[in-house]
Amino acid sequence: MAKFELKLPKMGESVAEATITNWLKKVGDKIEADEAVLEIATDKVDSEVPSEVSGTLTEILFNVDDVVQVGQTIAIIDTEGGSAPIETPKVEVAPAVEEIEKAIEVAREVVQPVAPVAVDFSASEKFFSPLVKNIAKEEGVSITELEQINGSGKEGRVTKDDIIAYVKDRANKPAVSSAPKAEPVVAEAPKVEAKAEAPKVDATPEKKIPVSVNGQDEIIEMDRMRKLISGYMTTSKQTSAHVQSFIEVDVTNIVNWRNKVKDAFEKREGEKLTFTPIFMEAVAKAIKDFPMINISVEGDYIIKKKNINLGMAAALPNGNLIVPVIKNADMLNLVGLTKTVNDLANRARNNQLKPDEIQGGTYTVTNVGTFGSVFGTPIINQPQVAILALGAIRKVPAVIEAPSGDYIGIRHKMFLSHSYDHRVVDGSLGGQFVKRVADYLEAFSENREF
């Protein structure tokens, strides 16, 4: 048998590490090729790590809640059919992992004071995982309190369970935090001690778990993804100056064409033809006409994107939202867009997206019409500068212009709602762009071949 090192795979350009959330296999378990071994979480998405080979899991090198760098070995798998055993002694593997971890910790200590995200933790020499830091920020746990928690993790590190237990214990004992208030007076303790206790007294009431007044209300804690979405949406509103433009579109030709060809399309391609790929095609064309809508902002600089990567907001069964990305959408024909849209949507619903598949978007489209909304005012998906909402398609009476005169007829119409960042996209560009999308949709030919 031969030994295979299972490494944390690359998960996109901006993802350098992940937190292990659950081991799906334990030491001694048989594993098939492409079978999931563990679950990981980045700051963007939860994902599974599959095995590249078949064999037996013989060694697990990291625990749940440990932070692992891309490329690090996380487990050892004994494969069958090897010509000769390749020994990988524990004595050599463990120190290597420890050396990597120490190097990472040293790098974090050097980088943290400079990075804005880690400012609150720069005063500490101890290592805290991103998950622990996020919980600390959300619950108002100061760095002083965090350092005093006895960690149960590797090398005494504070784990998710440790900090959650600490927060619950602090919230359930409000009386304890008030007792030290009187001690400095009786014992004439130094003023320094009184100052040290002050943050605890102030912080406790703010972070109490909500209590139902009538005893009948249900109190539900946000799950991890909802907390992330909440943070992203708030940050976007604080970052971008949101402005909206609306336009009504006649999509009668598209509706008639789809009704005519959808059965033949599914029979030939094995895919259901929805309206989404047709709309994505029009958006990609309009972006090529107005490339300055396909940008991002960094400080005082505008970054003009070369690729057109369309984000496709998708609702999950649990009510959360995720945005898989169609890479190079302008290079795909309608069949290619249909296959990609259906594949991403299906895997999004089954929580099977890879981290790289929800990154790199340059423009986002969200279909609020799926839920019956006529139009909406979507929030920009940072660091992009615009997002388009597709309203519900409705049959409405409309004035139809004809050479013989105008008349009233029944048409299929919908609203397009365009939100854009007024820091870099003015009303002229934002309005012209959504008008161009409408023009492409209204010019759709009922005689088109698929």
Steps between C-alpha positions, in 0.01 A plus 500: 500500500609857432435812699315792344506847653157670485565874471269798536421586135525845344165674538537818297745784471389685811466195730819403681360306796196316628362382834425130545137473616439124494681174423266274300740206532701369794829312519453146367210585267505384138483786247407489132647736241308831487327421830481791747740466794440823693309827497670840500387861524652814353372855549285449188365146485485158667640216292608136504848366427492174302772236481689467174567130562340190648641355817490505880528813714795435731583841645322832566741791544256777601205524735161667457529883519867491398595749227684338208693671223446410135745226402548363853466126555190436710481119496684183393326231293640150440427403141484147362711374211824682578814317390682569824401668823610862521549565867417843632603482866297704744821638645568680172145604411399649835801732538450613140142593576604673823769698317247613239254602773768693686602676180137590437464635854814711462373632166166586659670689784692706245208563266214546748588852621492621139181324381186696588303182567731386781548832681307388808729201549838653423584552868494128569785257442264203509358346183122506448325345201283717269190320633585585861580862404165539324309365801700728731414805289132408477469437874707799614774291663808716554853379427571501876209265564595282203852449632365387838290218354655158559515344155427131452645489149842408372780669700236664719329685217153640556242304296149590389352299789726678751394851403131408464507345848669815634239730343211290634654489847554877497144568386347267758687657794432875495522519878859376507626783282344759729660365821854625432356852484489519882832323564732788409329720765524249787844363425631832370625326189704703252310700240652282231287204615183706490577604142567139403154395620317788330485346150337183639227693680425711190515216248279245679160673468554572129563137406225332701310231316152641418222388733139454393281741698185289476683167500351401164738664251759276341859626514713371212873559474625583149693216336852559374399583142226744608752683720736528202222625271399754764856628519542516121173688444569755775852557371372549144248765605771680698747477210301578185269793424205298370289647218229320299364521146189311384373405156206295373572241231274321253615136499209357299731370225716320757199340672354382168836365377568311823152344499560389142845341543529394867391137441732453202781671691466265797482197273815598309712647780364318804452835678194705593495837326420781745493876447818555705760408233317720246523796739864421579582503129350849463686628809834367371443673165414830670814481718712468185330819376555680833823356651516769771214324678731198534735657755593505868637771727807492721559828679541771238556250218257335258578145387354423158436125475608312190271199554122512522413274794130513581386430854164324525327552835334173608273436798582196715242268663586644844414852386859621464645638179809406301644639176670246271693653210479427126860555387555664158125513436547698178683204344212257551212450258143450623544124538821547698338762723200272561718206605714720725203675663320170572815333633590786737141537621464127574830474683429821694176347633689184602788694663748351252659817362875535512643820657644605163153489344366785714797731449625729227161641400508837321125567470199337671146418388225409748156371404252649748217403265539138614320597819235709326663841545436748220829680565750555781795711610784250543814569704829500307719192540837648601752573354281528188332830414162389363229233525190431288169370640260316268132549586212259442374457143133604485227516237391864476295715259732715289487749215637334186620722218423380147516658151120505494479671839535428869290238678476333843632146533615247761878491541745329734693767689747525787701761689880517516636669813859617478690593820840660451773672698468875444862551607616374161185437292290807422135502396587520131705179497271317742190593299652431157622159611161373621336649188744303282409179683133577432573566133668161459209323669234676292693431177501123569384315190222241519665321205833454677671161490637359823 
